Amino acid sequence: MSIPLPNLDDRTYADLVEEARSLIPIEYPEWTDHNPSDTGIILIELLAWLTEMTLYRVNLVGDRNYETFLNLLKKSVDETPWKLPSDLIESEARSAAIQEKVRQTILELRQRYRAVTVEDFEQLILKDWQQASSIARVKVLPQRNLESSTKEADAPGHISLVIVPANQEVISKQMGELKTWLTDRSLLTTRLHIVLPNYVKVNINADLYPEDGANIEKIKQDAQIQIKSFFNPLQSGTYWDGKGWPFGRNVRVSEVYAVLDRVSGVDYVKKLQISATGQSEDQNTSEITLKDYELVEIGELNFKFKERSGDEYR
């Protein structure tokens, strides 16, 4: 919504005439004939009419003013100054040309260029960078230096960008180009760090109890697909709105139980164990903690199927 322009002087012709007449007894008491036919009154009315036209022009912003204002708002001083086309004579055509230029200038000003907030960095990387198609996700961590040995400590003035590439082969070269591109758009004192995510390899062991007549091979295949989709950092299907496993989200046994339980043909699940690589599988872990710059990588998937013998499984 545009801000209405103030009325610099709202006095009308009648107000000006009345104000001048009220000053006659003070300035010239001998002047007693205030009839419209009086020469002095005629002069007052004439001057009031001229003054009203001047006030009308004072409240207007002329074409030259618009040209100057719009050129001041240009991003680069090297651009050729904008001027109204000389062939526009009618006021309506000139006004339309000015309004169109104002619209274009406002749209340019609203385009994101500087990277200040987390949203600025995300949009610039995923939408405005010329090689944005090579980056699938980005996590912005303000006041963090993930290239230092103390990743968890606060680092004022530092911003770390965790990049999830769409193509792992080409991203290493582009990370340097991206850092240079963002540095020109960041605040002067900002120190940028662009890193790849740290993946925590998670192993899953579980006993699956199939329904009567279920195809064991199909259940195993579907269970692997669902688990890999659930933890996928990019294409997560029906999970996480298809945007991938959230950065720093802990891996919980209860959620894995729910994923396997929804597999078609599975009656129920027992003895579910999750472990991170390097952690003992015998340890009963109900949750694996991830840091805010970490994602999940699926390791070993070991599913044991229990056969039904009468009313019992064995």
C-alpha positions in Angstrom: 0.0 0.0 0.0 1.5 3.3 -1.1 1.8 6.2 1.4 -0.5 9.1 0.5 1.3 12.3 -0.3 0.7 15.1 2.2 -1.1 18.3 1.1 1.5 21.0 1.6 -1.1 23.8 1.7 -4.8 23.1 1.6 -6.0 26.8 1.4 -8.6 27.5 -1.3 -9.3 30.6 -3.3 -12.2 31.6 -0.9 -9.9 31.0 2.1 -7.2 33.3 0.6 -9.7 36.1 -0.2 -11.3 36.0 3.3 -7.9 36.0 5.0 -6.8 39.1 3.0 -10.0 40.9 3.7 -9.7 40.2 7.4 -6.3 42.0 7.4 -7.6 45.2 5.8 -8.9 46.8 9.1 -5.6 46.0 10.7 -3.2 47.1 7.9 -5.3 50.0 6.4 -8.2 51.1 8.6 -9.1 54.0 6.2 -10.1 51.4 3.6 -13.8 51.0 4.2 -15.2 50.1 0.8 -15.0 46.3 0.5 -17.5 45.8 -2.4 -16.5 43.5 -5.3 -16.4 46.6 -7.5 -13.6 48.2 -5.4 -10.2 48.2 -7.2 -8.4 46.9 -4.1 -10.8 44.0 -3.8 -10.4 43.2 -7.4 -6.6 43.0 -6.9 -7.1 40.8 -3.8 -9.2 38.4 -5.8 -6.7 38.4 -8.7 -3.8 37.6 -6.4 -5.8 34.9 -4.5 -6.5 33.3 -7.9 -2.8 33.3 -8.8 -1.8 32.1 -5.3 -4.3 29.2 -5.5 -2.7 28.0 -8.8 0.8 28.2 -7.2 -0.4 26.1 -4.3 -1.8 23.6 -6.7 1.6 23.2 -8.4 3.3 23.0 -5.0 1.3 19.8 -4.2 2.2 18.2 -7.5 5.3 16.1 -8.2 6.5 17.0 -11.7 7.8 14.7 -14.4 11.4 15.9 -13.9 11.1 15.0 -10.2 10.0 11.5 -11.0 12.9 11.1 -13.4 15.3 12.2 -10.7 13.8 10.0 -7.9 13.7 6.9 -10.1 17.3 7.4 -11.2 18.4 7.7 -7.6 16.8 4.3 -6.9 18.8 2.5 -9.6 21.0 -0.2 -8.4 24.0 0.9 -10.4 25.2 4.4 -11.1 26.7 3.2 -14.4 23.3 2.7 -15.9 22.0 5.3 -18.4 19.7 7.7 -16.6 16.1 7.1 -17.4 14.1 9.8 -19.1 10.6 10.2 -20.4 10.3 9.5 -24.1 10.3 12.9 -25.9 7.5 11.8 -28.2 5.0 11.6 -25.3 3.2 14.9 -25.3 -0.2 14.1 -23.8 -0.3 14.1 -20.0 -2.1 10.8 -19.8 0.6 9.1 -21.8 3.4 10.6 -19.7 1.6 9.6 -16.5 1.2 6.0 -17.8 4.9 5.8 -18.7 5.9 7.1 -15.3 3.7 4.7 -13.4 5.1 1.8 -15.5 8.6 2.8 -14.6 7.7 3.1 -11.0 6.2 -0.4 -11.0 9.4 -1.8 -12.6 11.6 0.0 -10.1 9.7 -1.3 -7.1 9.8 -4.8 -8.4 13.6 -4.5 -8.8 14.0 -3.1 -5.3 12.0 -6.0 -3.9 14.3 -8.6 -5.4 16.5 -10.2 -2.8 20.2 -9.3 -3.3 21.8 -8.9 0.1 22.2 -11.9 2.4 21.4 -11.0 6.0 18.8 -13.3 7.4 18.6 -17.1 7.2 15.8 -16.7 4.7 18.0 -14.5 2.5 20.7 -17.1 2.3 18.3 -19.9 1.6 16.6 -18.1 -1.3 19.8 -16.8 -2.8 21.3 -20.2 -2.9 18.3 -22.3 -3.9 16.7 -19.8 -6.4 19.0 -17.0 -7.4 22.4 -18.6 -7.8 23.0 -19.5 -11.4 24.0 -23.1 -10.5 21.2 -23.5 -8.0 20.0 -26.8 -9.7 23.1 -28.5 -8.3 22.0 -27.9 -4.7 19.0 -29.8 -3.3 18.9 -28.5 0.3 20.7 -26.0 2.5 20.8 -25.5 6.3 21.9 -22.1 7.5 23.4 -22.0 11.0 24.1 -18.5 12.2 27.0 -17.8 14.7 28.6 -21.2 13.9 31.9 -22.2 12.4 31.6 -25.8 11.3 35.1 -25.7 9.8 36.6 -25.3 13.2 37.3 -28.1 15.8 34.8 -26.5 18.2 31.7 -26.8 16.0 29.2 -26.5 18.8 30.6 -23.3 20.3 29.1 -19.9 19.4 31.1 -18.0 16.8 29.8 -14.4 16.5 30.1 -13.1 13.0 30.3 -16.5 11.4 27.6 -18.3 9.4 27.8 -21.9 8.3 25.9 -23.2 5.3 25.4 -26.9 5.2 24.8 -27.9 1.5 23.1 -31.1 0.4 24.1 -31.5 -3.3 21.9 -32.9 -6.0 25.1 -34.1 -7.8 27.9 -35.1 -5.5 30.5 -35.1 -8.3 30.3 -31.5 -9.3 29.5 -29.8 -6.0 33.1 -29.7 -4.7 34.2 -27.2 -7.4 31.0 -25.2 -7.1 31.3 -24.7 -3.4 34.2 -22.2 -3.9 32.2 -20.4 -6.6 29.2 -20.2 -4.3 31.2 -18.8 -1.4 32.7 -16.1 -3.6 29.2 -15.2 -5.0 27.7 -15.0 -1.5 30.6 -13.0 0.0 29.8 -10.1 -2.3 26.2 -10.1 -1.0 26.9 -10.6 2.7 27.5 -8.1 5.4 31.1 -6.8 5.6 31.9 -8.5 8.9 30.3 -11.9 8.0 32.6 -14.9 7.8 31.1 -17.7 5.6 31.7 -21.4 5.9 30.2 -23.8 3.3 30.4 -27.5 4.3 28.7 -30.8 3.4 26.5 -32.4 6.0 27.8 -35.1 8.3 26.0 -38.3 7.8 25.3 -40.7 10.7 25.1 -44.3 9.5 22.2 -46.0 11.2 21.8 -49.8 11.3 18.4 -51.5 11.9 17.6 -55.0 13.1 14.1 -56.2 13.6 11.9 -59.3 13.8 9.0 -59.1 11.4 5.9 -61.2 11.9 4.1 -61.5 8.5 0.4 -62.1 8.0 -1.0 -65.4 6.8 -0.2 -66.0 3.1 2.0 -62.9 2.8 4.9 -62.8 0.3 8.0 -62.7 2.4 10.3 -61.4 -0.4 7.8 -58.6 -1.2 7.5 -57.6 2.5 11.3 -57.5 2.8 11.6 -55.4 -0.4 8.8 -53.0 0.7 10.2 -52.7 4.2 13.6 -51.7 2.8 12.0 -49.1 0.5 10.0 -47.6 3.3 13.0 -47.3 5.6 15.2 -45.8 3.0 12.5 -43.4 1.9 11.8 -42.4 5.6 15.5 -41.5 6.2 16.3 -40.2 2.7 17.8 -36.7 2.9 16.3 -35.6 -0.5 13.4 -37.8 -1.8 11.4 -38.9 1.2 8.2 -39.7 -0.6 5.2 -39.4 1.7 7.4 -38.6 4.7 8.4 -35.1 5.7 6.4 -33.6 2.8 8.8 -35.1 0.4 11.6 -32.7 1.5 13.9 -35.2 3.1 14.9 -36.1 6.7 15.1 -32.9 8.8 18.5 -31.7 9.8 19.4 -32.7 13.4 16.3 -34.8 14.0 16.9 -37.7 16.4 16.3 -41.2 15.2 13.7 -42.8 17.5 12.8 -46.5 17.8 9.1 -45.6 18.1 9.1 -44.0 14.7 10.9 -46.9 13.0 8.3 -49.2 14.6 5.5 -47.2 13.0 7.2 -47.2 9.6 7.6 -51.0 9.6 4.2 -51.6 11.0 2.6 -49.8 8.0 4.3 -52.2 5.5 1.7 -54.2 3.7 1.7 -57.8 4.9 3.4 -57.1 8.3 1.3 -58.2 11.2 3.5 -56.7 13.9 7.2 -56.0 14.7 9.3 -57.1 17.7 12.9 -56.7 18.9 13.6 -53.6 16.9 17.1 -52.3 17.5 18.8 -49.2 16.1 22.4 -48.4 16.3 24.8 -45.9 14.8 28.0 -47.2 13.2 30.6 -47.7 15.8 28.0 -48.3 18.5 27.5 -51.8 19.9 24.3 -53.4 18.5 23.8 -55.2 21.7 23.2 -51.9 23.4 19.4 -51.2 23.8 19.1 -47.7 22.2 15.7 -46.1 22.0 17.1 -42.9 20.4 20.1 -41.8 18.4 21.0 -38.2 18.9 21.9 -36.1 15.8 23.5 -32.7 15.8 21.9 -29.8 13.9 24.2 -30.2 10.9 23.8 -34.0 10.6 21.6 -36.3 8.5 20.9 -40.0 8.4 22.5 -42.6 6.1 21.1 -46.1 6.1 23.6 -48.8 7.0 22.7 -52.4 7.5 19.1 -53.5 7.4 18.6 -56.9 8.9 15.0 -58.2 9.0 14.2 -61.6 10.5 10.9 -63.2 9.5 9.1 -65.4 11.9 7.1 -68.3 10.5 3.7 -69.1 11.8 3.2 -72.6 13.2 -0.5 -73.1 14.1 -1.5 -70.2 16.3 2.1 -69.3 17.2 5.2 -67.9 15.5 8.6 -69.6 15.6 
